[in-house]
Amino acid sequence: MPAVAAPGLAGSPISAAASAVQAYAVAARLADLVDPPRFESVEAFGAGVVQLWRLGNGMRVALAPDAWAPTVALHTWVPSGSADEPPGRTGIAHLLEHLLFKGTKAHPAGAFDRVLEQGGAGANAATWTDWTMYHEAVPPTLLGEVIAMEADRFADLKLSQVAFRSEHTVVRNERREHVDNDPDGQIEEAVLDALYGAHPYGHPVLGTDTDLDRVTREDAVAFFRQHYAARRLLVVMAGAVDVETALRALVAHHGRLPAGTANPAAPEPRVPEGPATRTVKLRARAERLSIAWRTVVGTHPDQPALAVLAEVLGNAESTRLVRRLVHARPLASHVEVTAVAPRWTGMVEVRVVLQPGEQAATAEREVDAVLAALVAGDPPTAAEVDGARARLLTDHFREHATADGRADAIGHALATFGGLAADAAFWQGVERTTADDVQRVARTWLVPGRRVVVRGEVAPVRVGRARTRGATGG
Ligand SMILES: [Zn+2]
């Protein structure tokens, strides 16, 4: 077995047993609080360990202290994202993420940023299909104050009509920039629609135009009340964090958030079946092609081999699609392959940017030829699989090397899958994946009935017709 996890522990500041001993000691000292937090478990995570706690109101806390880190990564995760939006209100999760920066009674808009900036800290946020997250990188001296401000905006969000209108405009512009006027965004919107249709993954995180037109401040308030209650929230701290100090601050501030309702484990809505082909007219110089397959849920045991398969096909100079489409003949300028492992049914996607003048249909034939060879006469070699696994594991451990990266990985795993076991199983699976596994998952999941193709064509340049009477758009 590849010796990856064990040597990693040499860099870990604390073992699982030592962490549990520390956690029980802290729990005993916190017994003086009216509503003390409950220590739940210590779990192995990557090359380190994570302490899991729960506040009296149900909020989960994950702590990964590291005495050598210069800063604390403070992340607040909401395990709801664009897949949890009510029908006809796509884009609301991302819009709400923006509204969280519009201030509260105690801290008007901009006050939070000023405190962070003065302390040399920074804040940002992100929305995905399965979650929304808010993160700060904070010097330890500022942590108490930042925890207080973070809890304040979750407790007392000021969702004024003025704030709503201004962020609504910002979000509309964001969609225009990243979907309507971005060829990659145009393609991605068509891919999601073709793969998932009315399924909650069938629209971009930025929402659809129609829905953004009708979303109201009341929709944002309703989404906030339902999804931002304590029993759904998760606070992750990694880096220079003192466990007892952090928990006392969280109890004092986050402890007053309303408990709300737990996140119901909803069954996955129906995923469409069958192949689909779409053509999109791009506003671009070069054509694009995307071929994607509906695969399996994020916790499925085939996900590690699908991730290795994606790396065998693309993303590095020596990979099959890059050699065939970029080097063997200059057909494409860029080839990227991703395996997405979300809460529900994920996908594998091959994205190609063609050279100007080349056609998406040509690239489609080439990609199909490469895949046909991989599942038949030319299976992946051990060297290809070793290289792919090494790249994935290097990225994984590089992410874990910083406090912010560790908090990201912990938060993503807990918010997406409800626990850390799925993440550990995924990485162990990557370490064990063989060439046979890669070929088997390609044969099993990259099949015509699960495949959608989106060809991004370039509109021919029209000469001398600019003033055609009655013509619109363009
Ligand atoms: Zn945004």
Residues whose N, C-alpha, C, O or C-beta is under 5 A from the ligand:
A	BS01	ZN	E174
